[in-house]
Amino acid sequence: DVKVTQSSRYLVKRTGEKVFLECVQDMDHENMFWYRQDPGLGLRLIYFSYDVKMKEKGDIPEGYSVSREKKERFSLILESASTNQTSMYLCASSTRSPGPPSYEQYFGPGTRLTVT
Amino acid sequence: AQSVTQLGSHVSVSEGALVLLRCNYSSSVPPYLFWYVQYPNQGLQLLLKYTTGATLVKGINGFEAEFKKSETSFHLTKPSAHMSDAAEYFCAVRTFSGSARQLTFGSGTQLTVLP
């Protein structure tokens, strides 16, 4: 089974702190994604990566950065956390093989971040 | 551009009743469509998907969905709701953007099952 793990299930940070959220997948997937989930807004894509050291902005990248130094690991960084970044953060991965499987994403359990 | 609309942010059904969760999509290319389920405090899990072929697709836990091109719909159904079906459900459509094949998600439907 595909497994995507996230470093923390719950995290509480103070305004202005630098926050690291880590995601690891064990399926040798090329693509990895970071989403935030807020009530009534569904999942919104923050950043994705299609290869090591490669990244592209999603729909809401402001206030975030990412790092992908190894294929299995994708980190989301909040440079200076703010209260409006309180949310559920979900990591996902997918293969880059051709055809329909390349669209199927596998999700981690999520990190619920509270910024006070 | 691709988009998904889920009608009804909250749906309540009685245990044993039919579950119907609505999803309409917009896509400029033949769509690939997905339903994901999220149980409380968990990540998303794939329920079922349509890519090509048979328009009625069956998924896990007794759920199924029918792709109707003329109606641009992909509604999720289950004949008899169980208490364990209480969760949030997301419909998604494939999206072309950037260098990775992506999904665009709907805003979700919270399903409550009443005893």
Interface residues (C-beta under 8 A of the other chain):
Chain A: V4 R9 N31 F33 G40 L41 G42 L43 L45 F48 S49 Y50 M54 E56 L90 A92 S94 R96 P100 S102 Y103 E104 Q105 Y106 F107 G108 P109 G110 R112
Chain B: S9 Y32 F34 Y36 N41 Q42 G43 L44 Q45 L46 K49 T51 T52 F90 R94 G98 S99 A100 R101 Q102 L103 F105 G106 S107 G108
